[in-house]
């Protein structure tokens, strides 16, 4: 079961229309003897992160995990400071300081990203939440000295570089990050959750992003004192994970961190779990697709053994695809289009939530009543032993995939750091797994009754006009201040360490074979973890939709995981959970893919199940009717978000009515079409497009090719096509003349700006020079577009540009969410940056060196994960590149010159020819756009719910 959700990214630049969908199919598969799942103990045993640790005299705790699979090291620093430590009047300080710590130090005064991009850092970021602030990057081993120098410099030598100008700059960036989150559907809900669950003044009662007023009030003296009080080495954990051991690490850590003085000890605030004494209810209105009913209960933090039991109960209730809420409210009673439940544990407290998105036309009171009945039944009876086992297996399988990387947002360094900081035990992940493995229906039932059998906070969000709120208003104009004198302190530690020679990428050998029925199998072996990942790709995609039935593929895919000819929807979901497998689908403009992730111990059973989904979807009429309501709600949700509106509006401007790519305007579906599709339509589309001669299988596994091929042959070798295959006709791409389409989305504190051009590049050519040039213009954090709108002007949380390479077109797209009152000026800035880059201010020497160094040195980090190798294999195949392309790419980068990059960019696009889509509040934005010299057309949001369908030549 798929969830309707929204996500926020710092730099979203592609015009892409992901299919919010599920698996694929085509003919009976032998379901002889299905292998039994591997014992849970075998999966748990495979999760192991051995470590050593030591503590410096200044209190810095250092944890080292040795992993020699790639010549990279994850450097992760976690500070015991988060929003729970913020006193009244200083909300948002921890997060604001996270941003400031990327703005240079006394000994490296420029952007923190500058030297790290030079050395090829990957997984580079920082985050703040209730309990911590962390910074992380994965670097090539020869660059470890520089990474440690930089991390130690911002721990011990930062304050001299924090100036009033930098504070003002990052304050604006953070405020636009807040506007961007608030601007999403349901974007104001979390504020009400915290306010309703925790008493006023409780450390967890305010959001990490903080309030606009507190951010505005933050003075330079305030933030400097904040750093002095909280960022000493004795309040930090440093984790090094990768191509290093403790003996090698200790002298380096002593060298760079040893001289930093201890700071004050951060006091852990008193944060009791306070159950609600009586039910609370909050009614909200927002620009949302459907009514959402949510219940919340305060619960204990992650160190309490009952937190693990609540996680199991939450998954059984509404986390698994086969969960009780899914089965009752979505599948059986058809009252909701989406449900969820789960435990969210933090260091000291947590909360349990249950949520349902009401099916349009259904009385919300009926949904609320039924939701409570399902919860009450679980509290009365407890989960079954099978539910507990399926939750545990799925959780362990997911944890296994997360530990493939040494760093990043969820790798091994994260597991060790979280355990050390929150539980004083780097191996706490094992404690949690052991508790999960030991859980029983009785212990889960007891924990659920203890915490969920109490009064709850209910939040009901209904579609309507979002009430005006002060924080959404444009910032008041401030009188121009006199330029601040340079307050920065010159560093005394000397120059940054040099980076040694970075070893060449060892991309795994790619082998090709054919199944007995001719399907090609493309395979690479990665032995770091016992997992197998499969992508079965079909030559289909959004362009395969019939002209008069846009959304047929999306609807077909959405129904495919709702039952095969031998398994109904619930049985299919349960079978995956018992194996720890995940079967899903995704689609692009030109391809459709069915994917499988599974622990290799369960490969045989998982591949058999995967084949059943691919070959034998049932398309049961009752399931089609149910999923139809979900898909219509999904489209409505898409049309309530800025990104969804922009993605619907741009394709017809960019490609024209006669192009097959005009269909991307409704890839998730034309509502009228979705309402009319029947089982026979979906089965016919499936038979025409998801068939052996259109298929290719890509696999990355720790198991040898012979074993993988044997399983694939067992599942697919007797698969033969039936009926007539579908054929594609590309049509003619023809971009509209330059203009601005303004989608009126009232009450938007931000505008989403999209600017795009259809280029004349050959889609099958190697775009390396063009993409490398774009790294300077719009493709990285340090790109000119992002540095201008985010770092210099503080109008955006993130902006950029990218090439979008399709089978029959290459486009260039810029994207910038900006505060509403700066929409017009932001478009002017975008045009100016691009124009200057293409004319008078091409790639500069320092930009060229940084880009080439970064692109070549980051290769090992980029391909640390098997999923990245799999994606590269697929891309190489689609573009007709040799399988060893990435083993030669470093030489290709080094052969480029700045002059070649300039020539490539200047021959490709022209901002004077861009078409623009702006999603924002017309009454605020249109006067700004009228002065830009381009025709401006205004469309209400409602007009995009049924866009005119493309007129590309029909698919047959």
DRENZA-167679 format. One record per residue (C-alpha): residue in one letter; x, y, z. Coordinates in steps of 0.001 Angstrom, whole numbers, padded with zeros to 6 digits, always signed. Last residue first. Example, Ala and Ser with C-alpha at 12.3 -4.5 7.8 and 13.67 -1.06 7.14 Angstrom:
% DRENZA-167679
s+013670-001060+007140/a+012300-004500+007800/
***
This chain:
% DRENZA-167679
x-000620+001479-030990/x+000574+004745-029563/x-001104+007741-031113/x+000803+010609-032671/x+001151+013365-030117/x-001964+015402-029423/x-001529+015904-025684/x-004582+016059-023427/x-006061+019338-022284/x-005370+019675-018549/x-008035+018411-016176/x-007137+019458-012630/x-004907+022218-013955/x-007720+024749-014301/x-008399+024549-010553/x-005082+026157-009654/x-006211+029399-011264/x-004324+030361-014417/x-002577+033676-015069/x-000813+034347-018378/x+002099+036771-018407/x+003654+037925-021680/x+007313+038836-021117/x+008926+042229-020458/x+009791+041605-016815/x+007643+044409-015347/x+004424+042406-015357/x+006081+039716-013250/x+006317+041822-010084/x+002691+042968-010394/x+001734+039295-010836/x+003356+038033-007623/x+001398+039381-004665/x-002127+039159-006109/x-001098+036065-008023/x-000070+034065-004940/x+002464+031567-006237/x+003397+028923-008763/x+005582+030404-011501/x+006152+028652-014808/x+008661+030134-017214/x+009560+029483-020838/x+013190+030198-021602/x+014304+031688-024918/x+016015+034808-023516/x+017722+032468-021050/x+019715+030918-023932/x+020666+027266-024164/x+023110+024845-025778/x+025940+026326-027794/x+027042+028631-025007/x+027168+025777-022495/x+029385+023569-024639/x+031691+026415-025663/x+032178+027482-022054/x+032898+023909-020978/x+035371+023448-023805/x+037144+026682-022844/x+037415+025506-019255/x+039222+022410-020505/x+038245+018741-020435/x+040775+015892-020601/x+040731+015472-016816/x+037000+014762-016847/x+037333+012105-019543/x+040213+010499-017655/x+038019+010265-014556/x+035225+008788-016689/x+037164+005722-017774/x+036124+003262-015058/x+032679+004828-015167/x+032089+003839-018771/x+033003+000182-018173/x+029589-001089-019325/x+029994+000809-022586/x+027498+003606-023252/x+024329+003072-025254/x+022409+005725-023348/x+019883+003321-021825/x+022559+000742-020999/x+024840+003230-019297/x+021905+004577-017319/x+020916+001108-016141/x+024423+000196-015030/x+024777+003552-013277/x+021521+003015-011375/x+022670-000445-010239/x+026025+000901-009076/x+024198+003578-007096/x+021907+000942-005562/x+024952-001078-004562/x+026113+001804-002407/x+029716+003018-002313/x+029457+004222-005888/x+029378+007969-005249/x+032044+007690-002563/x+034511+006066-004951/x+033742+008657-007641/x+034139+011697-005390/x+037733+012413-006401/x+037052+012792-010105/x+034038+015109-009875/x+035538+017155-007054/x+038864+017784-008701/x+037205+018644-012010/x+034731+021014-010349/x+037179+022742-008025/x+039709+023221-010803/x+037126+024688-013163/x+035642+026998-010560/x+039105+028253-009594/x+040010+028945-013223/x+036738+030678-014075/x+033966+029206-016205/x+032339+031940-018263/x+031745+035542-017295/x+031057+037704-020344/x+028704+035573-022394/x+027069+032309-021296/x+027769+032772-017586/x+026628+036372-017810/x+023338+035320-019367/x+022723+032559-016826/x+023347+034810-013840/x+021306+037663-015349/x+018337+035458-016192/x+018308+033972-012695/x+018630+037415-011114/x+015713+038779-013153/x+013658+035745-012171/x+014555+036410-008518/x+013592+040098-008821/x+010129+039055-009989/x+009584+036513-007225/x+011091+038525-004357/x+007875+039310-002424/x+006855+035644-002522/x+009951+034240-000830/x+011755+032051-003322/x+011500+028434-004527/x+014011+028266-007399/x+014223+025817-010264/x+016191+025952-013491/x+015590+023466-016295/x+017616+022479-019352/x+015970+020050-021715/x+017250+017112-023744/x+014790+015311-025987/x+014025+011955-027595/x+015020+009319-025042/x+015082+011819-022175/x+018022+013729-020687/x+017028+016442-018189/x+019872+018918-017794/x+020072+020713-014492/x+019562+023991-012658/x+019751+025341-009134/x+018053+026921-006151/x+018036+026383-002388/x+016497+027845+000765/x+015655+030992-001169/x+015713+034773-000878/x+018887+034927+001211/x+020443+037349-001321/x+024078+036246-001237/x+023828+032673+000072/x+020506+031521-001309/x+019697+033375-004526/x+023252+034110-005659/x+025092+031094-004251/x+022416+028797-005626/x+022539+030183-009159/x+026317+030468-009200/x+026852+026866-008221/x+028435+026213-004829/x+025627+023897-003735/x+025957+022035-007014/x+024395+021783-010467/x+023474+025341-011344/x+026163+027297-013164/x+029457+025692-012159/x+028138+022130-012125/x+026406+023133-015356/x+029705+023188-017191/x+030261+019601-016089/x+026814+018611-017353/x+027532+020143-020736/x+031005+018606-021053/x+029687+015167-019925/x+026682+015130-022248/x+027712+011931-024019/x+025320+011683-026958/x+022098+009672-026960/x+019804+012632-026280/x+021408+014634-029116/x+021399+018243-027965/x+019064+020725-029649/x+017811+022148-026356/x+014250+022555-025062/x+014393+025415-022566/x+013202+025774-019000/x+012426+028153-016150/x+010649+027016-012998/x+009935+029422-010145/x+008108+028230-007018/x+006707+031168-005082/x+006832+031353-001295/x+004451+032565+001416/x+001611+031051-000630/x-001784+032346+000524/x-003327+032011-002933/x-001983+029558-005518/x-002411+031314-008859/x-000415+029432-011464/x+001524+032058-013403/x+002580+031058-016914/x+005389+033312-018071/x+006365+033618-021738/x+009088+032819-024233/x+007661+031153-027371/x+006411+027603-026932/x+008763+024673-027443/x+008286+022267-030324/x+008985+018558-029973/x+007450+016501-032771/x+005832+013085-032270/x+007671+010328-030446/x+005662+007400-031764/x+005824+004359-029533/x+004742+000798-030227/x+002717-001576-028080/x+003186-005306-028546/x+000402-007405-030010/x-001026-010430-028218/x+000852-012808-025957/x+004490-012750-024907/x+006184-015819-023507/x+007415-016442-019953/x+008910-019953-019660/x+012350-018653-018615/x+010918-016169-016072/x+010926-017555-012533/x+013288-020523-012757/x+015384-018615-015251/x+015685-015711-012813/x+016684-018053-009991/x+019305-019771-012148/x+020598-016430-013355/x+021184-015255-009783/x+023011-018443-008874/x+025219-018329-011969/x+025908-014622-011478/x+027361-015103-008010/x+025507-013927-004865/x+026518-010609-003288/x+023989-008969-005549/x+023490-006212-008111/x+020931-007117-010770/x+019577-005534-013966/x+016877-007302-015968/x+015781-006214-019461/x+012243-006299-020742/x+010521-005150-023947/x+010760-008610-025579/x+009493-010231-022376/x+006293-008230-021915/x+005148-005254-019892/x+003930-003048-022750/x+001052-004561-024682/x-000092-007082-022055/x-000035-004460-019302/x-002005-001995-021392/x-004618-004643-022151/x-004858-005672-018488/x-005324-002059-017442/x-008044-001374-019980/x-009808-004660-019134/x-009861-003777-015431/x-011698-000512-016092/x-010626+003089-016590/x-013351+005744-016408/x-012486+007769-013294/x-008794+007646-014140/x-009582+009156-017531/x-011614+012033-016085/x-008890+012710-013505/x-006171+012884-016181/x-003457+010748-014686/x-000149+010466-012886/x+001553+011274-016170/x-000742+014228-016735/x+001562+017008-017910/x+004036+014285-018865/x+001754+013556-021817/x+003227+016582-023583/x+006277+014336-023867/x+004663+012544-026816/x+005131+015811-028678/x+002489+017435-030871/x+001080+019674-028124/x+004402+021391-027398/x+007556+020211-025638/x+008377+022926-023086/x+005062+024726-022819/x+003074+021467-022738/x+005526+019982-020235/x+005534+022911-017724/x+002066+023025-016167/x+001732+019618-014536/x+005217+019673-013025/x+004636+023182-011702/x+001370+022214-010043/x+002959+019170-008431/x+005927+021182-007196/x+003721+023880-005643/x+001460+021349-003905/x-002355+021203-004110/x-002415+019645-007562/x-000334+016679-006427/x-002828+016098-003610/x-005665+016075-006131/x-003728+013581-008216/x-003225+011354-005163/x-006912+011656-004266/x-007785+010493-007779/x-005308+007633-007412/x-006772+006564-004081/x-010325+006610-005420/x-009235+004534-008415/x-007444+002121-006076/x-010790+001030-004660/x-012501+000590-008007/x-009533-001283-009449/x-009412-003511-006355/x-013075-004465-006800/x-012518-005102-010497/x-009599-007504-009815/x-006576-006421-011845/x-005152-009918-011157/x-001496-009224-011846/x+000244-012369-013082/x+003569-011799-014797/x+005409-009053-012935/x+003766-009689-009564/x+004282-013442-009793/x+007846-012873-010943/x+008590-010782-007841/x+007112-013520-005629/x+009388-016121-007198/x+012312-013691-006922/x+011561-013187-003217/x+011378-016901-002457/x+014727-017606-004099/x+016427-014476-002773/x+015574-015064+000887/x+019143-015442+002166/x+020023-012657-000257/x+018081-010148+001841/x+015643-008651-000624/x+015079-005543-002724/x+013002-005952-005868/x+012124-003416-008520/x+009633-003146-011371/x+010610-000522-013908/x+008787+001507-016540/x+010740+003534-019039/x+010388+006548-021352/x+009121+009478-019239/x+010125+007846-015992/x+008450+005142-013985/x+008793+003467-010653/x+007659+000170-009294/x+007810-001679-006006/x+008650-005027-004465/x+010231-004963-001014/x+011441-008155+000620/x+011896-008974+004318/x+010715-012459+003370/x+007776-012534+005798/x+006961-008956+004829/x+006811-009759+001123/x+004370-012651+001716/x+002224-010436+003940/x+001800-007840+001197/x+000831-010476-001363/x-001590-012135+001027/x-003280-008815+001778/x-003763-007930-001875/x-004919-011363-003000/x-002486-014077-004013/x-002754-016638-006829/x-003890-014534-009787/x-001974-011591-008382/x-003143-008965-005931/x-003065-005285-005085/x+000555-004787-006095/x-000496-004231-009709/x-003267-001731-009028/x-001091+001374-008870/x+000907+000225-011886/x-002195+000036-014038/x-003369+003431-012769/x-000057+005052-013625/x+000025+003319-017003/x-003494+004419-017897/x-002784+007981-016731/x-003554+009714-020000/x-006286+007830-021828/x-007034+009696-025070/x-003447+009868-026229/x-002763+006267-025193/x-000081+006179-022473/x+003233+004822-023738/x+004838+008253-023348/x+004599+007824-019569/x+007097+004971-019648/x+007352+001874-021863/x+010592+000093-022739/x+010486-002178-019719/x+012977-002429-016857/x+013286-005273-014401/x+015354-003871-011556/x+016816-006253-008996/x+018640-005719-005716/x+020170-008566-003723/x+021461-008222-000178/x+024106-009992+001873/x+026259-006899+002441/x+029731-005895+001241/x+029782-008541-001503/x+028928-006460-004572/x+028593-008435-007810/x+027415-006895-011077/x+024779-008221-013471/x+022955-007366-016712/x+020429-010068-017649/x+018986-009996-021153/x+015631-011661-021730/x+016042-014342-024416/x+013634-017025-023184/x+016438-019106-021651/x+017712-016089-019782/x+020529-014152-021348/x+023842-013128-019833/x+025803-009944-019324/x+028588-009172-016874/x+029541-005845-015317/x+032826-005791-013424/x+032579-003611-010357/x+033721+000003-010609/x+037143+000310-009029/x+037506+004071-009105/x+041068+005302-009327/x+042977+006012-006143/x+043105+009563-004823/x+046597+010995-004752/x+047234+012973-001614/x+045241+015981-000438/x+047184+018802+001161/x+046430+020010+004650/x+044756+023413+004900/x+047101+026307+005484/x+048340+027507+008874/x+046688+027179+012254/x+046673+030921+013070/x+043406+032155+011545/x+042557+035780+010843/x+039584+037043+012819/x+036521+038280+010937/x+034838+041489+012057/x+035027+043277+008722/x+033229+046538+009310/x+029516+046441+008776/x+028212+048358+005789/x+025785+051038+006987/x+022309+049664+007254/x+019606+050157+004677/x+016308+050685+006414/x+014378+047469+006890/x+011407+046380+004827/x+009080+044140+006796/x+009377+040490+005977/x+006648+039138+003710/x+003798+037607+005651/x+003564+033870+006261/x+004686+034226+009878/x+001649+036336+010694/x-000971+033777+009879/x-003808+033986+007404/x-006269+031133+007684/x-005776+028338+005133/x-008789+028382+002851/x-010403+024992+002636/x-009811+021260+002667/x-010056+019737+006150/x-007341+019081+008735/x-008457+017199+011841/x-006008+017012+014716/x-006810+014727+017648/x-004671+014703+020804/x-005227+011488+022711/x-006547+010308+026080/x-005087+006983+027269/x-005074+003361+026079/x-002191+004234+023779/x+000504+004253+026468/x-000123+001334+028839/x-002423-000517+026444/x+000192-000489+023699/x+002931-001618+026087/x+000849-004543+027356/x-000169-005637+023854/x+003428-005592+022668/x+004510-007730+025633/x+001687-010218+025033/x+002218-010517+021282/x+005872-011310+021951/x+009046-009270+021607/x+012409-011030+021909/x+013532-010248+018359/x+012572-006603+018832/x+014424-006339+022100/x+017475-007916+020479/x+017263-005470+017570/x+017043-002512+019953/x+019996-003743+022013/x+021921-004261+018787/x+021262-000656+017705/x+022660+000371+021092/x+026145-000570+019940/x+027512+002952+020323/x+026309+002883+023949/x+025867+006075+025972/x+022175+005934+024982/x+021454+009167+023101/x+024943+010305+022109/x+026730+006966+021830/x+023853+005078+020238/x+023153+007882+017803/x+026818+008106+016859/x+027164+004368+016202/x+024036+004115+014055/x+024914+007314+012178/x+028447+006140+011410/x+027032+002909+009985/x+024824+004643+007452/x+021571+006565+007763/x+021940+010199+006651/x+025375+009877+005094/x+028118+007619+006374/x+029548+004112+006014/x+026920+003122+003491/x+025368-000356+003327/x+023929+000072+006811/x+020560+001345+005618/x+019912-001834+003653/x+020327-003971+006781/x+018033-001731+008785/x+015303-002277+006217/x+015687-006043+006426/x+015645-005899+010221/x+012451-003853+010156/x+010713-006121+007655/x+011644-009230+009654/x+010468-007678+012920/x+007171-006472+011529/x+006489-009825+009898/x+007315-011729+013087/x+005109-009517+015246/x+002249-009847+012772/x+002660-013635+012665/x+002552-013831+016464/x-000743-011958+016370/x-001055-008416+017663/x-002853-007614+020915/x-006427-008598+021580/x-007965-005656+023431/x-005466-002979+022363/x-005585-004226+018760/x-009396-004148+018831/x-009424-000634+020294/x-007162+000668+017515/x-009431-000854+014861/x-012530+000577+016537/x-010930+004018+016830/x-010253+004074+013080/x-013854+003059+012410/x-015211+005958+014458/x-012858+008477+012854/x-013736+007233+009395/x-017463+007533+010121/x-016985+011053+011482/x-015099+011963+008307/x-018277+011277+006253/x-017123+009813+002931/x-017396+011776-000316/x-013654+011963-000842/x-011880+009073+000905/x-010601+010342+004232/x-006844+010442+004799/x-006240+008435+007972/x-003698+008890+010760/x-002490+007139+013897/x+000414+008581+015869/x+002588+007576+018805/x+004824+010197+020356/x+008278+010218+021808/x+010206+011374+024833/x+013798+011557+026063/x+016032+010675+023102/x+013316+010754+020443/x+010881+007988+019561/x+008342+008326+016738/x+005960+005354+017036/x+003754+004401+014148/x+000490+004560+012298/x-000538+005261+008726/x-003580+005384+006500/x-004348+006340+002908/x-007410+006524+000664/x-009883+006073+003509/x-013422+004709+003863/x-013064+001750+001521/x-014589-000604+004122/x-012417-003589+003179/x-009239-002377+001505/x-008700+001146+002848/x-010242+001317+006323/x-010015-002298+007470/x-007030-003795+005648/x-004952-000638+005688/x-005788+000000+009347/x-004855-003563+010256/x-001534-003417+008458/x-000765-005458+005344/x+001424-002736+003794/x+003037-002548+007220/x+002995+000702+009155/x-000613+001072+010280/x-001535-001162+013214/x+001118-003853+012854/x+003751-001165+012353/x+002527+000813+015349/x+002529-002260+017585/x+006113-003084+016612/x+007228+000497+017205/x+005363+000482+020526/x+007334-002603+021576/x+010584-000846+020719/x+009580+002194+022778/x+008648-000145+025656/x+012315-000846+026340/x+012763+002845+027288/x+015927+004203+025706/x+013988+005484+022676/x+011901+007979+024612/x+008567+007329+026292/x+005160+008103+024768/x+002849+011099+024297/x-000265+010147+022260/x-001365+011468+018854/x-004489+010966+016733/x-004791+012131+013136/x-007723+012748+010810/x-006867+014061+007342/x-009560+015550+005122/x-008704+015466+001448/x-006618+017164-001199/x-005182+019924+000966/x-005208+023700+000824/x-005617+024001+004590/x-008260+024182+007296/x-007630+023151+010894/x-009654+021644+013751/x-007738+020852+016960/x-009008+018390+019566/x-007725+017457+023005/x-008721+014412+025082/x-008211+014660+028838/x-005308+014289+031259/x-002795+013975+028426/x+000195+011867+029350/x+003269+013919+030352/x+006541+012201+029412/x+009130+014177+031322/x+011682+016450+029692/x+014092+017870+032287/x+016809+019412+030209/x+020126+017664+029554/x+022729+020182+030599/x+025445+020933+028072/x+028775+020858+029856/x+030719+024092+029520/x+033604+023911+027061/x+036783+021876+026929/x+039683+023396+025096/x+040682+022458+021550/x+044335+021381+021432/x+043587+017687+020845/x+041252+018135+017886/x+043575+018186+014856/x+046645+016273+015955/x+044883+014096+018525/x+042355+013032+015877/x+045123+012176+013433/x+047135+010291+016055/x+044052+008266+017042/x+042791+007308+013582/x+045489+004898+012442/x+045346+002867+015646/x+041561+003063+015647/x+041198+001631+012147/x+040705+003232+008734/x+039022+002621+005357/x+035512+003294+006610/x+033844+004775+009666/x+035147+007690+011722/x+032731+008842+014418/x+033269+011989+016488/x+030984+012510+019483/x+030558+015975+020962/x+029762+017788+024199/x+033278+017390+025630/x+034630+018807+022378/x+032930+022151+023047/x+029936+023248+021016/x+027370+024163+023660/x+027999+027289+025727/x+030489+028992+023434/x+028226+028443+020425/x+025169+029926+022109/x+027260+032854+023335/x+028197+033601+019751/x+024552+033333+018705/x+023349+035805+021312/x+026178+038325+020753/x+025388+038426+017038/x+021758+039068+017847/x+018811+036724+017305/x+015619+038809+017329/x+014606+037997+013763/x+015032+034275+014450/x+012909+034606+017589/x+010176+036436+015675/x+010207+034016+012758/x+009685+031114+015150/x+011860+028041+015434/x+012913+025492+012797/x+013347+022881+015538/x+009675+023081+016456/x+008438+023933+019936/x+006987+021754+022707/x+009908+019332+022998/x+011710+021167+025811/x+008430+021654+027723/x+007775+025379+028182/x+004073+025065+027408/x+002969+021504+028060/x+003668+018888+025372/x+001248+017048+023117/x-000879+019927+021813/x+001906+022407+021043/x+004020+019710+019461/x+001217+018425+017251/x+000017+021944+016414/x+003429+022925+015033/x+003481+019650+013113/x+000278+020532+011266/x+001427+023747+009579/x+002720+022159+006355/x-000406+020033+005807/x-000025+020893+002107/x+003395+022465+001559/x+004016+026195+002038/x+005039+025754+005689/x+008078+023743+004643/x+009200+026311+002081/x+008474+029204+004444/x+010667+027584+007114/x+013517+027058+004677/x+012991+030683+003662/x+013446+031730+007275/x+016573+029617+007471/x+018058+031317+004412/x+017231+034783+005762/x+018876+034040+009120/x+021806+032644+007152/x+022513+035960+005445/x+021896+038103+008525/x+024272+035989+010597/x+026898+036040+007859/x+026753+039828+007666/x+026918+040205+011427/x+030086+038164+011478/x+030968+034649+012575/x+034578+034093+011451/x+036167+034756+014836/x+033685+032386+016373/x+034791+029314+014476/x+038139+028107+015733/x+037476+025172+018061/x+034632+023117+016643/x+034599+024763+013210/x+038307+024242+012929/x+038109+020654+014160/x+035725+019779+011363/x+037899+021528+008770/x+041167+019952+009944/x+039497+016541+010140/x+038271+016869+006543/x+041710+018018+005372/x+043446+015099+007032/x+040894+012647+005582/x+041552+013720+001990/x+043856+010786+001143/x+041085+008406+002374/x+038494+009785-000039/x+035802+011662+001883/x+032376+010926+003347/x+030812+013959+004987/x+028901+014655+008156/x+027730+017360+010500/x+025323+016796+013380/x+023143+018838+015712/x+021328+016930+018390/x+018249+016118+020478/x+015301+018029+019011/x+016577+018103+015455/x+019449+019625+013513/x+021087+018466+010320/x+024355+018821+008440/x+025425+017815+004966/x+027971+016069+002776/x+027098+012545+001619/x+030041+012885-000785/x+033352+014720-000446/x+035513+014908-003564/x+038444+016910-002229/x+037534+020087-004082/x+033895+019788-003005/x+035087+019734+000575/x+037318+022769+000063/x+034399+024891-001203/x+031540+023397+000836/x+032693+025136+004021/x+032176+028478+002281/x+035190+030739+002737/x+037102+031584+005920/x+039158+028427+006294/x+041427+029235+009258/x+038973+031438+011160/x+036003+029384+010033/x+033619+029332+007085/x+029909+029581+006441/x+028853+025989+007082/x+028848+026522+010852/x+026378+029366+010378/x+023793+026944+009055/x+024041+024670+012098/x+023891+027843+014161/x+020446+028650+012803/x+019325+025099+013605/x+020440+025361+017211/x+018994+028873+017526/x+015520+028006+016186/x+013741+028977+019382/x+015611+031579+021408/x+012803+033472+023115/x+012088+030684+025586/x+015152+028559+026192/x+016631+026230+023561/x+017979+022860+024769/x+015136+020877+023163/x+016135+022474+019841/x+019331+020511+019692/x+022726+020294+021348/x+024734+017208+022221/x+026915+017624+019157/x+027412+014870+016587/x+030458+014866+014312/x+030545+012398+011408/x+033536+011708+009180/x+032872+008818+006799/x+036070+007398+005350/x+036669+006309+001760/x+038924+003820-000032/x+036075+001294-000538/x+035229-002107+000995/x+037738-001609+003837/x+035266-001063+006683/x+036835-000300+010085/x+034590+001417+012614/x+036075+004103+014863/x+034411+005922+017758/x+035874+009088+019268/x+034568+010851+022385/x+035957+014364+022756/x+036454+015062+026467/x+039444+017424+026336/x+041799+014598+027311/x+040714+012666+024240/x+038356+009697+024509/x+038787+006311+022835/x+036599+003919+020866/x+036715+000729+018884/x+033956-000562+016646/x+032286-003640+015204/x+029166-002812+013172/x+027103-006005+012878/x+023805-006630+011152/x+024214-010067+009537/x+023305-011762+012837/x+019855-010177+012745/x+019167-011741+009343/x+020217-015233+010495/x+018245-014860+013732/x+015132-014100+011683/x+015350-017570+010170/x+015492-017579+006354/x+012113-017505+004653/x+010757-020836+003389/x+011299-021604-000280/x+008092-021676-002349/x+007437-025060-003861/x+005625-024891-007152/x+004249-021524-008053/x+004929-021764-011786/x+004308-018395-013297/x+001137-017412-015105/x+001206-014415-017446/x+001994-010593-017547/x+003013-008112-014644/x+004106-004766-012770/x+004449-003251-009162/x+003417+000066-007434/x+002625+003721-008017/x+003258+007360-007348/x+004700+007651-010813/x+007436+010231-010763/x+006932+013238-013016/x+010238+014933-013576/x+011037+018544-014315/x+014295+018570-012441/x+015579+021265-010105/x+014740+020496-006528/x+017452+021988-004317/x+016820+021868-000579/x+014370+019024-000662/x+010966+018810+000958/x+008713+015784+000863/x+004996+015256+000679/x+003128+012061+001358/x+000361+009862+000058/x+001242+006378+001241/x+001432+003342-001005/x+000000+000000+000000/
***
